[in-house]
Amino acid sequence: MNRTLYTLLFHLGLPLVALRLYLRARKAPAYGQRLGERFAFKLPAMRKGGIWVHAVSVGESIAAAPMVRALLKAYPQLPITLTCMTPTGSERIRALFADEPRVQHCYLPYDLPWAAGRFLDHVQPKLGVIMETELWPNHIHQCAKRSIPVALANARLSERSARGYGRFARLTRPMLAEMSLIAVQTETEAERFRTLGARPQCVQVTGSIKFDLQVDPQLLPRAKALREQWGAAQRPVWIAASTHEGEDALILQAHQQLLKSHADALLILVPRHPERFAAVHALCSEQFATVRRSAGDAVQGQSQVLLGDTMGELLFLYALADIAFVGGSLVATGGHNPLEPAALALPVLMGPHVFNFLEISAMLREAGALQQVDDADGLAQAVQRLVELPQDARRMGEAGRAVMRANQGALQRLVDGLSGLLR
C-alpha cells in the first residue's frame, strides 16, 4: 500500500471515524467537542513560525513536557504549538502549560493531505517534533513539501511494531526517508528504523528522556503529610497505577488476599482512562470500603481502597504508596512507564506484558528494582513479601533510583539534535 491508496482508504473510512467519535462521546462528552479542529477548520488563532510538537495523548504529553520547557528556554523568541489527539491529552497540556503564553494548543487534524496542509499553513512551523511512535504519512509528507524538518523524539519501536510497519513498506519507507531526525532510545530500535528505510545519518541513539524525570522536592513531604493526616503513616499502602479493563478485577483479587494477612492494608487503584472511573468504582465498592479521590474525602481507618479518579496526580499518588504495581502489564496492553515509581525509590512490580517498555523494564529487573508477577496470586505474594520485608523494598527502591541516575542526559542530547534542525 502506497500513500495514495492509504489516503483513499482514509477518506472512505471517514464514516467509521465519525461513528467512533460518536460512540466515544457517549462515554466521554469531550470527544464530541472541537470537531472542526480535527479537520483543520476553526483552528484557534496562533503565532506562526515556531516549533510544532505532537504528543498523541496523556502519557506522551507528560513525557514531552521537559523537552518543551527546554525548548522554551533555548528559543525564547519562538512559540510552541503543542498538539494531541485526545481530550484527556488536551486537558493535561492545558494544565501543564497554563502559565506559559508561548505554548499554544489544538488537536492535530486527521492524517488527510488537505487537513494536514491547512494545519501547517496555519501554524507555519520551523520544525515539527513527533513524540515516540505517532507517525502520520500525510503530515510528514506535507512537511517535506514545505521544507519543514520533522524529528521523531524519544522514539521507540518494538519488534512487533517493526513487523507491522514492514508489511506496509511502500508506505512506511518513503515516510521514514522524509524525516530529518529519529532520536531513538536504544541501538536495537535504531537498527529497526534503519532496516525500515530511515536514512542512517538521521538516526541517533539519544536514550529515553523519561530517565530525566525531575521530581518536585515538595512532592514526598506533601505525600507524607497527607498519610499522617489520614492516620495511615504505619499502614501498608500499595498502588496499582494505569490499569486497564480486565486488570482491575485481578488487582482487587490480590488485595483481597493481602487483607487476610494485613487487615489494615490500603490499595490505591488508578485506572488509565477516565471514562472507566465510574465502572471501576462500582467494582471496588462491591467488595471493599472505597473512597474516591475526586470526592476529596479523607481516607479513614476502615477504608480499604482509594480510587485515584483524578487527572494529573499520578506522581503524587505514587508518592503516597510504599509499593507500586504498574498496569497494562497483567493484560496484553504492553505496560506503562515504570520509571515514575522508580524515580520515587519505590519497589516496582509488573506483569508479563511489558513490550512497550521492554528495554527499560529489563534494565530495572536486572538491577533488582523490578519484579515480574504473572497473575493475581503472584501479585498478592509479591506485595505481601515487600510489606513484611521492608529492607528488601528499600533495596529495590534504591536500585531503581540508581538506574534513573545512571541513564540521565537523554533530554540534553535530544535538544542538541533538534537544535541542528532549526535554521
N, C-alpha and C positions, 0 to 999 in steps of 0.2 A: 504494500500500500504506500503510495506516494502522498505528498502534501495536498495535491489537487483532489484525490479521492477522499482523503481524510476530511478536507473541508466540505466536500459534497455530503459525506455521511453525517458530519456535524450539523449541517443545515437540515438534513432530513430528520435528524434526531431532536430538533428543537421542540416538537410537541411533547416528547418524553421528558425533556429538560423542564418544560413548563409544568408538567404533571408532577415531577419530583419536587419542584419548588412548592406547589400547592399542597402536596402531602406533608412536606416538612413544616410548612406554615401552620398546619393544623395543630402540630405539637409545639412548635416554636414560632409564634406570630411574626417575629422579626424577619423570617425568610420571605414573607410577603411584602416587605417594605423595600424601598430604594431599588425597585426593579429596573428602572431606567439606567442606573449605573452599570448593571450587568451587560448592557448592550452599548455602553459609551454614550448614552443620552442623559441629559440632566446632570452632568458631572459638576461638582462644586467648582467655584472659581479658584484657580490655583496660580501660584507664582511659577514661572517657566524657567527652564534651563538648569535644574538641579539634578539630584540623584533619585532615581526610582528604585525602591526596594519592595520586593514582593514576598510576603510570608503568608502561606495559604490559610493557616488557622491559628489557634491559641498557642500551641507548642512552638511553632515557628516564629510567631510574633515575639514570644518571650526570649527565644534564642537570638533573634535579630536585634533585640533592644541594646545590648552592649555595643554591637557593631554600629548601630545608628548613632548612638551617643558619641562613639569615637569619630565617626564621620562628621557629625555636627561640630565637634571640637577642631578637627583637622581642616574643615572647609566652612568657616564662619559666614562666608558670603553666599552659600548655596542653600536653597530649600531642599527638603527631602520629602518625596511623595511615597507614603507607605500604603501598600495595597494588601488586601486579603480576599478570601472567598466566603467567609462565614460570619454570621452575626456575632458569635462569641469572640472570634478573632478581632472583629471591628471594635467591640466593646473593650477588649484588652488593650488594643492600640490606643484608643482614646484615653483610657485610664493611665497608661504608661507615659504618654506624652502630652498630658493635659496642660502642662505648664511650658510647653515648648512651641512657640508660634511658628517656627520654621518647619515643623513636621505637619504636613497636610495629608489627608486620608480620603480614600474612596475604595469601593470594591474594584477589583480587577475585572474588566469585561471578559465575557466568554471568548474562547480562542477562535474567533471568526476574523478573517482578514480585515473586513471593513470596520469591525468594532475595535480591533487592536490598533488599526491605523488612526481612527478617530481619537482613541485614548492617547496615543503617542503624540499626535498633533496638538492635543490639548495641553499636555504636560511638557513636551519638548525636552526630555531629559538629556543630560550629557552622558549618563551612564545608567545602565539597568543592572540590578543585582537581584538574583533569584535565590531564595533560601532553600537549601538542602536537596529536594528532589522534584520540585514542581516545574516540569519542563513543558512548555506550550509551543508547538512548532510555528504557528502563525505569528504569535507575539515576537518570537525570536527572529523570524524572517522579516517582519515589518521593521524591527530594529535594524537589521542588517541593511535593508533598503535605504534607511535614513542615516546610515553610518554611525549608529549608536552602539558602542561596545556593550556586550552583555556578559556578566560574570555569574557563575553558579557558586554560591558561597556555602561553606561548611558542608560540602557535597558528600552524600553517602549513596552507595549503590550496592544493594545486596546481590548475591549470586542469582537469586530468584528474579529480582527486578531486571538484572542484566540479561537474563534469558528472555524475558518478556520484550525488552527493547530490541534484542537481536532478531526476534521474529518479525519485526517491522523495520528492517534495516533501511529500506528505501525511504522511509520517513525519518528515522532517527539519525542516520549517518549525516545527511545534509544539515539537519538541525544542529547536531553537535559540532560539525565543522564550522558553523557560523558563529560559534561562541568564542569570545576573546580570552576568557579565563575560567578554568574549572578548578576551584580550590577545594581539594578533597581531604578527607580526614585520615586516610591510610594509603599506603602504597598499593595494597591489594585492590582498593577501589580505583586508584589511579590507572592501574593496568586494565581494569574493566572498561573504563571510559575510553582509553586509547583503542582498545580492541573494537569498541562500538563505533569508532570513527572520529573521536575528538582529535584535534591537532596536537601532537605530542608536546610541542613547545608551549601550549596553552594550559597544560595540566600540571598543577603544582600541588605537592603534599604540604598542607599547612597545619594539619591536625584539627581537632574539634574545638570550636570556640566555647563549647559547653564546659570545658575544663576551666575556663576563665571566669566562671560564675563568682561574683562578688557578693558575699552575704553582708547585709546591713548589720553593723555592730550591735544595734539595739534589738535585733530580732530574738536572739536567745534570752536576753533579760526580760523582754516582754512576754515571751512564752513561759518562762519560769514564774513570773509574777501571776499570770493567769492560772497556771496549775495550782499555785498556792491559794489563790482566790477560790478555786474550786474545792480546795481541801484534798487535792489529788497529787500532792508532791511525792507521796510514797506509793501511790498506786501504780501497778504495771500498765503502761499506756503504749499501745501499738497502733500503727496506721496502715491502712490498705488504700493506696492512692491510685488515681487514674484507672479505676476499674471499669470493665465492660460487661455488657449483658452476658449472663451465664456464669460470670465470675463472682458476683456478689453473694450468691447462694453458697458457693464453696467457702468463701471467706467467713460468712456467718456460721457455717458448719464448723469451721476451725475455731471460731471464737466460742461456740458452744462447748467444744471440747476443752478449751483453755479454762473456761469458767469452772469446770469440775475440780481443777487443782488450784486455781487462783480466782476465787469468787469475786474479788474486787477489781479484776482486770477491766480496762476500758478500751474499746475499739473506736478509732476514728476512721470512718469509711467515707471515701471521697470518690464518687462516680466521675468518669471522664467527661460525660456530656450532660449539660444542664437539663435537656429535655427528659432525662431519666431520673431526675431528682425525686419527683413525686412517687414514681413506681418503686424506687429503691427504699424510700422512706416507709412505704406501705409494707414492703418485705421485711424491713428491720422491725417495725412496730408489732408485727405478728408474733415475734419471738423474744424481743428484748425491750427494756425500758430505754427509749430512744429520745435524744434531744437533737433538734435541728439547729445548726449553726446560724442559719439565716434568721431564726426567730429571736436570736440574741439572749436566749435563756441560758442560765448558768448550768454547768454540769453538777448534778447532785450526787450524794453518796450512793444512791440506788441506781444512778444512770449507768447503763452498760454499753451503749453505742452513742457516739456523737456523729451525726451525718454532716459531712462537710459540703453543704449545698450552697456555697458562695463562690464567686469568681475572683481570681487574682490573689487568693490567700494560701495557695498550696504550700509555699515555702514556710509560711508561718505555722500551718497545720503540721507539717513535718517537724518543725521545731518543738511542738508540743509533745512529741512522741519519744519513746525510748528505742523503738524497733520499727523498721519500715519494710513493708511489702510493696513492691512496685508492680502495678497492674498491667493488664493487657498481655500477661505472660502465662496465666493459667489457661487462657483460651488462645486460639491461634491468631492473635492480632499482631504479635511481634514485639510486644513490650514497649514501655515508655522509659524516660530518661532516669537511670539510676544514679546519676551524678548529683542530683539535687539533694537526696538524703546523704550521700557520701560527703558532700561539702559541709554538712552539719555534724559529721562524725557519728552517723547512725549506722548500726549494722544493717545490711541490705539483704532482703530475701526476694527472689523472683522465681516464677515458674519456668517451665522448659522452653517456652516460645519467646525467644529474645532476638529474633533475626533483625529487628530494626536497630538494635544496639549490640550486635554480635561481638565486635572487637572490644568495645568499652566494657561490656559485661564480662568478657573473658579476662580482661586486664584486672578488673576488680576481684573476680573469682580467684585468679592466680595469686593475687596479693593477700588473699584471705579476708577480703572485705565483703564478699557477696556469697551467699549460699543458695544453691538451686533446690527448689522443692517441686514435687511432681503432682501433688494433689492436696485436698483439704487435710487429710491425716498428716501428711508430711509438713504442711504449713503449721498446723497446731503443735506438732512436736518441736519444730524449729523455734517457734515463738516461746514455747514453754522452756526450752533449754536456755535461751538467751535471758529470759526472766530469772531463771534460777542460777545462772552462771554469769553475773554481771561483768566479771572480769573478761570473759570471752566476748561479751557485747562491746566492751570498751576497746578490746584489742581489734575487733573487726572495724569499729568506727574509726580508730586511728589509722588503720591500714587504708581505709577509703580516703581519708583526708590526705594521706601521704601520696596516693595515686593522683589526686587532684593537683597537688602542688607540683609534682614531678612533670606534669604534662601541660602546664600553663604556657602561654606565649602564642597560641594559635591566633588570637584576636589581632595582635600586632602584625603577625605575618600576613594575615588576610588583608588588613587595612593597607599595608605596604603594597600588596599585589593590586588592590583596587586603585591605589594612587597612580600606578603606572598606566592606567587606562584613561585617567582624566587628563584631557589636553586643554 
